[in-house]
Amino acid sequence: MQPSRHAEEPSAVRPGRLRAAWRRAHEPVDGVSRRIRLAACAVPFAVLPAGVWRLPAAFDDGIGIGERAYIVFLSVLSEVLAFTAFGLIARWGEVFPRWIPVLRGRRVPMKAAIVPATTGATILTVLFSVLFVVSEIRGTTIRGDVLSADAPSRAGGWEVAWFYLCYVPLALWGPLLAVLTVAYWNRRRAAGNVPAVA
């Protein structure tokens, strides 16, 4: 007995809809070069290893539910923020999407994208590209305290290699976001602030 065609449709349609929605949300606007597109794609992948390294700590014995929730929240929030880099190359970074009430279809003011992106790029660059590297060289925390013997970068062996493999890519987050911000600003300015059609 063959399954009815009607029963197959919902499972066949749903993945297609999600894939199409994903493509629409991340499709670059005209004028975005391949390098800038790759930079936007690199941002979430630069952030992901740190979350992968951090998440197992949420399931260690001896930590409270609040600390567990904080670790999971920080990992998820970091990845969500990393995905906002796509707004600097996609249509929704120039025209508010249809699902946003009141603003739908209106042009995104350049400052509404440039100011948060510039602020984020500056903070991330200082935090992960400068302070993290300097503190690791000095053997201190970012606040200047001496690293304890059980710090991940002091553990030795494969644990140190795993720590650096997961955290070094974070040093790219700020600079990549800065490159995307400058490219967004140049593209919008060159187009006379006229966005792509939603």
C-alpha positions as CSV (number, residue, x, y, z in Angstrom):
1,M,0.0,0.0,0.0
2,Q,1.5,3.3,-1.1
3,P,1.4,6.3,1.3
4,S,-1.0,9.0,0.1
5,R,0.5,12.0,-1.6
6,H,-1.4,14.3,0.8
7,A,0.5,12.7,3.8
8,E,3.9,13.4,2.2
9,E,3.3,17.1,1.4
10,P,3.7,18.7,4.9
11,S,7.1,17.1,5.4
12,A,8.2,17.9,1.9
13,V,7.0,21.5,2.0
14,R,8.3,22.6,5.4
15,P,12.1,22.0,4.7
16,G,11.7,23.9,1.4
17,R,10.0,26.8,3.1
18,L,12.7,27.0,5.8
19,R,15.5,26.8,3.2
20,A,13.9,29.5,1.0
21,A,13.4,31.7,4.1
22,W,17.0,31.2,5.1
23,R,18.2,32.1,1.6
24,R,16.0,35.2,1.4
25,A,17.2,36.4,4.9
26,H,20.9,35.9,4.0
27,E,20.9,36.8,0.3
28,P,23.4,39.6,-0.2
29,V,22.3,42.9,-1.7
30,D,23.8,44.1,-5.0
31,G,27.3,45.4,-4.6
32,V,28.4,43.0,-1.9
33,S,31.7,41.4,-3.0
34,R,32.5,37.7,-2.5
35,R,35.2,38.6,0.1
36,I,32.7,40.6,2.2
37,R,30.2,37.8,1.9
38,L,32.9,35.4,3.1
39,A,33.7,37.7,6.0
40,A,30.0,37.8,7.1
41,C,29.9,34.0,6.9
42,A,33.1,33.8,9.0
43,V,31.8,35.7,11.9
44,P,29.5,33.0,13.3
45,F,32.2,30.4,12.7
46,A,34.7,32.5,14.6
47,V,32.4,32.7,17.6
48,L,31.1,29.1,17.6
49,P,34.2,27.3,19.0
50,A,34.2,29.4,22.2
51,G,30.6,28.4,22.8
52,V,31.5,24.7,22.1
53,W,34.3,25.0,24.6
54,R,32.2,26.8,27.2
55,L,29.0,24.6,27.1
56,P,30.4,21.5,28.8
57,A,31.2,23.6,31.8
58,A,27.5,24.1,32.2
59,F,27.1,20.4,33.0
60,D,30.0,20.1,35.5
61,D,29.2,18.9,39.0
62,G,29.4,21.5,41.7
63,I,28.0,24.6,39.9
64,G,24.6,26.0,40.6
65,I,21.6,26.3,38.3
66,G,22.2,30.0,37.9
67,E,25.7,29.6,36.7
68,R,24.5,26.8,34.3
69,A,21.9,29.1,32.9
70,Y,24.4,31.9,32.5
71,I,26.9,29.7,30.6
72,V,24.2,28.5,28.2
73,F,22.7,32.0,27.8
74,L,26.1,33.5,27.1
75,S,26.9,30.9,24.5
76,V,23.5,31.3,22.7
77,L,23.6,35.1,22.9
78,S,27.1,35.2,21.5
79,E,26.1,33.2,18.5
80,V,22.9,35.2,17.9
81,L,24.9,38.4,18.0
82,A,27.4,36.9,15.6
83,F,24.6,36.2,13.2
84,T,23.6,39.8,13.1
85,A,26.7,40.5,11.0
86,F,24.6,39.2,8.1
87,G,22.5,42.4,8.4
88,L,25.5,44.3,7.1
89,I,25.3,42.4,3.7
90,A,21.6,41.3,3.5
91,R,18.5,43.1,2.5
92,W,17.1,43.2,6.0
93,G,20.1,45.5,6.9
94,E,18.8,48.0,4.4
95,V,15.1,47.6,4.5
96,F,13.1,46.5,7.5
97,P,11.5,43.1,7.0
98,R,7.8,42.6,6.5
99,W,7.4,40.9,9.9
100,I,8.4,44.1,11.8
101,P,5.2,46.1,12.6
102,V,5.1,49.8,11.8
103,L,8.7,49.8,10.2
104,R,8.1,47.1,7.6
105,G,9.3,48.0,4.2
106,R,11.0,51.3,5.3
107,R,14.6,52.0,4.8
108,V,16.9,51.2,7.7
109,P,18.7,54.5,8.6
110,M,22.4,54.1,8.1
111,K,23.2,55.3,11.7
112,A,20.8,52.6,13.1
113,A,23.2,50.0,11.6
114,I,26.5,51.8,11.6
115,V,26.5,53.0,15.3
116,P,25.8,49.6,16.9
117,A,28.1,47.8,14.5
118,T,31.0,50.2,15.1
119,T,30.5,50.1,18.8
120,G,30.4,46.3,18.8
121,A,33.4,46.0,16.5
122,T,35.4,48.4,18.8
123,I,34.4,46.6,22.0
124,L,35.0,43.1,20.6
125,T,38.4,44.1,19.1
126,V,39.6,45.7,22.4
127,L,38.2,42.7,24.4
128,F,39.3,39.7,22.4
129,S,41.9,41.0,20.0
130,V,43.9,43.2,22.4
131,L,43.1,42.5,26.0
132,F,42.8,38.7,25.7
133,V,46.2,38.5,23.8
134,V,47.9,40.9,26.2
135,S,46.6,39.2,29.3
136,E,47.7,35.8,28.0
137,I,51.2,37.1,27.3
138,R,51.4,38.7,30.7
139,G,49.8,35.6,32.5
140,T,47.0,37.7,34.0
141,T,43.2,37.9,33.6
142,I,41.7,40.7,31.6
143,R,41.2,42.6,34.9
144,G,44.9,42.2,35.7
145,D,44.7,39.5,38.4
146,V,47.3,36.7,38.3
147,L,46.0,33.6,36.5
148,S,45.4,30.7,38.9
149,A,47.1,27.4,38.4
150,D,43.9,25.8,37.3
151,A,43.2,28.4,34.6
152,P,42.5,26.7,31.2
153,S,45.6,28.3,29.6
154,R,47.8,26.9,32.4
155,A,46.4,23.4,32.5
156,G,49.0,21.9,30.2
157,G,48.8,19.3,27.4
158,W,45.8,18.9,25.2
159,E,43.6,21.0,27.5
160,V,45.7,24.1,26.6
161,A,45.7,23.3,22.9
162,W,41.9,22.8,23.0
163,F,41.4,26.1,24.9
164,Y,43.4,28.1,22.4
165,L,41.9,26.3,19.4
166,C,38.5,27.4,20.7
167,Y,39.2,30.9,21.9
168,V,41.8,32.3,19.4
169,P,39.1,32.6,16.6
170,L,37.3,35.1,18.9
171,A,40.1,37.5,18.1
172,L,38.7,37.7,14.5
173,W,35.2,38.7,15.6
174,G,35.9,42.5,16.1
175,P,38.1,43.0,13.1
176,L,35.7,41.1,10.8
177,L,32.8,43.1,12.1
178,A,34.8,46.3,11.5
179,V,35.5,45.3,7.8
180,L,31.8,44.5,7.3
181,T,30.8,47.8,8.8
182,V,33.1,49.9,6.6
183,A,31.9,47.9,3.5
184,Y,28.2,48.5,4.5
185,W,28.9,52.3,5.0
186,N,30.7,52.6,1.7
187,R,28.0,50.6,-0.2
188,R,25.1,52.6,1.3
189,R,26.9,55.9,0.8
190,A,27.8,55.1,-2.8
191,A,24.2,54.1,-3.5
192,G,23.0,57.5,-2.1
193,N,21.2,55.7,0.8
194,V,18.8,54.1,-1.7
195,P,18.3,50.5,-0.5
196,A,17.5,47.4,-2.4
197,V,13.8,46.7,-2.8
198,A,12.4,44.6,0.0
